Amino acid sequence: MLERLQKDLFIVGADLASPRTEDHSTPRVTHEMTVTLEKSIDKFQEVLLPLRAFILPSGAETGALLHFARTVARRAERSIVGLNKTEVLNENLIPYINRLSDLLFVMARLANHREGRNEVEWHQESAQRNMNSTHKPL
């Protein structure tokens, strides 16, 4: 799966680097590529418990790296959305990169599940309590 995603990201790069023209030699992100990501998300989620709260991006090495990759994909998505305001982009780019980050999140959860690592839930109340008890004014 990761190798497939790496190959797809070359298509994303080519699509972003090339203006939208009638040139059919440049590979383009397709709707089908996004559908493939969605099917993978659904398949991987079948073995995971539903989320009841936000989770901290952590876990075993593979899971943590996949969480990191997800943050990079989210950053790329924000940049592509910004670029889309000034340039005419392939309409399939933003949905693809959005679903990519979702897939990386699910893959991180799956990697941690397979390694027997529990997810650490984030709760606003405990976060605020911890911040109040550990941070002193300057």
C-alpha positions in Angstrom: 0.0 0.0 0.0 2.8 2.5 0.9 4.5 1.8 -2.4 1.3 2.4 -4.3 0.9 5.7 -2.4 4.4 6.8 -3.3 3.7 6.1 -7.0 0.5 8.0 -6.7 2.3 11.0 -5.1 4.5 11.2 -8.2 1.3 11.6 -10.2 0.1 14.3 -7.7 3.4 16.1 -8.2 3.3 16.0 -12.0 -0.3 17.1 -12.0 0.5 20.1 -9.8 3.7 21.0 -11.8 1.9 21.0 -15.1 -0.7 23.6 -16.2 -4.1 22.3 -17.1 -3.9 22.0 -20.8 -5.0 19.6 -23.4 -1.6 17.9 -23.1 -2.5 14.3 -22.4 1.1 13.1 -21.7 1.1 14.4 -18.1 -0.3 11.9 -15.7 -3.3 13.3 -13.7 -5.0 12.4 -10.5 -8.3 10.6 -11.2 -11.5 10.1 -9.3 -10.8 6.4 -9.4 -7.6 7.0 -7.4 -9.6 8.6 -4.7 -12.2 5.8 -4.7 -9.3 3.3 -4.2 -8.2 5.2 -1.1 -11.8 5.2 0.2 -12.0 1.4 -0.3 -8.8 0.9 1.5 -9.9 3.1 4.4 -13.1 1.1 4.7 -11.2 -2.2 4.6 -8.7 -1.2 7.3 -11.4 0.2 9.6 -13.1 -3.1 9.7 -10.6 -4.4 12.2 -10.4 -1.2 14.3 -12.7 -0.1 17.1 -14.7 3.0 16.3 -13.2 6.2 17.6 -14.9 7.7 20.7 -12.6 10.6 21.1 -9.7 12.3 19.5 -6.5 10.4 19.8 -2.9 11.6 20.3 -0.6 10.8 17.3 1.7 8.3 18.9 2.4 4.6 19.2 4.9 2.2 17.8 7.5 3.5 15.3 5.5 2.6 12.2 2.3 4.1 13.6 4.0 7.3 14.7 5.6 7.7 11.3 2.3 7.3 9.6 0.8 9.9 11.9 3.7 12.2 10.9 3.0 11.5 7.2 -0.6 12.4 7.8 0.4 15.8 9.1 2.5 16.4 6.0 -0.4 15.4 3.8 -2.7 17.8 5.7 -0.1 20.6 5.2 0.0 19.8 1.5 -3.8 19.8 1.3 -3.8 23.4 2.8 -1.3 24.5 0.2 -3.2 22.9 -2.6 -6.4 24.6 -1.5 -4.6 27.9 -1.4 -3.1 27.4 -4.8 -6.6 26.5 -6.2 -7.7 30.0 -5.4 -5.2 31.4 -7.9 -4.7 28.6 -10.4 -6.9 26.2 -12.3 -6.2 22.8 -10.8 -7.4 19.3 -11.5 -10.7 19.0 -9.6 -9.6 15.5 -8.4 -6.5 16.8 -6.5 -8.1 18.2 -3.4 -10.4 15.2 -2.7 -7.4 12.8 -3.3 -5.1 14.5 -0.9 -7.8 14.8 1.7 -8.6 11.1 1.5 -4.9 10.4 1.5 -4.5 12.0 4.9 -7.5 10.1 6.2 -6.0 6.8 4.9 -2.7 7.6 6.6 -4.5 8.2 9.9 -6.3 4.9 9.6 -3.1 3.1 8.6 -1.4 4.6 11.7 -4.2 3.3 13.9 -4.0 -0.1 12.2 -0.2 -0.3 12.6 -0.5 0.5 16.3 -3.3 -2.0 16.7 -1.2 -4.7 15.1 1.7 -3.9 17.5 -0.6 -4.1 20.5 -0.3 -0.3 21.3 -3.3 1.3 22.9 -4.5 4.6 21.5 -4.2 7.5 23.9 -7.4 9.5 23.9 -7.3 13.3 24.2 -9.9 15.0 26.3 -10.2 18.7 26.7 -10.9 18.6 30.4 -7.7 16.7 31.2 -5.6 18.7 28.8 -6.8 21.9 30.5 -6.2 20.5 34.0 -2.6 19.4 33.0 -1.9 22.7 31.5 -3.0 24.6 34.6 -1.0 22.4 36.9 2.3 22.4 35.0 2.5 25.9 33.5 3.4 28.8 35.7 3.2 32.4 34.6 6.5 34.0 33.7 
